[in-house]
Amino acid sequence: MVHFETLQIGSEYDRPFLSDLWGYKSYAAISRGVVTPSGSKYIILFVTRDKQNSLTQYNDYIEGNQLFWEGEEKHGSDKRITNAAYNGDEIHLFYRVIHRSPFTYHGQLEMTDHRLRQDAPSVFFYDIKSLQPTPDLFDDLGAHQEDLQSLSETERLSVIKSRMGQGIFRYDLIRLWGKCAVTGLDLIPVLKASHIKPWRLSTNRERLDPYNGLLLTPTLDTLFDAGYISFREDGRIIILDDLSTMHSAQLYLDETMQLKEVFPDTQGYLSYHRDHILK
């Protein structure tokens, strides 16, 4: 009988322990990424961020108190997961960073958005109830309450999630770029969804426009947001003169860097960044 009363949120558990606890003959019964115990109202997600190379490389990760999760490749559980709240099903999360390690139990999830797809795994966005959102993000959102109130509920949720670095904006950037726009690094969980025209200065449409975004490594994201680097119309990097040769070397910056592609719809945003953000 599957139950969660004796499990501690934040504690680590492996599948053999859980299978014994729940009365399964073997942990093979819960070896899938999505487990729906017979006769229960539970949906259990076992999510691994960094998967074995031989397995399908889903883009699954936690950022703040948000889970970004791609569903099963064959869509077997999409309908039940999408209708979980309506049907009274509880979704519980076990999450680990790397395979062959225990899972951390994060408790119950609340789905905030999803995209059903046929040609690829569907995409689901969740709030992890046991984790706290980053306070400064809500401070930023609070300063734009008047703007947010002018939107429909769907648009408002999308803007809020985009500001949290999660949800539709980040998802669309991953689909658009697939890797760091400059270095080509494809370690998706560590890449940052960076607005070109800053979120605080953008219209609601611009805040959700993937062409107003670059997928960047953390160092490049910080430098770009702070105006220490920008990019020309042809994608070549601009490095602020204030950065010394030593600083550039320490940051692994050089004049040969450039965007892997410059989309026509990105040009206006890059122009804005050069004119107003570059120091």
Secondary structure, 3 states (H helix, E strand, C coil): CCCCCCCCCCCEECHHHHHHHCCCCCHHHHCCCEECCCCCCEEEEEEEEECCCCCCCCCCEEECCEEEEECCCCCCCHHHHHCHHHHCCEEEEEEEEECCCCEEEEEEEEEEEEECCCCCCCEEEEEECCCCCCHHHHHHHHCCHHHHHCCCHHHHHHHHHHHCCCCHHHHHHHHHHCCCCCCCCCCHHHCEEEECCCHHHCCHHHHHCHHHEEEECHHHHHHHHCCCEEECCCCEEEECCCCCHHHHHHCCCCCCCECCCCCHHHHHHHHHHHHHHCC
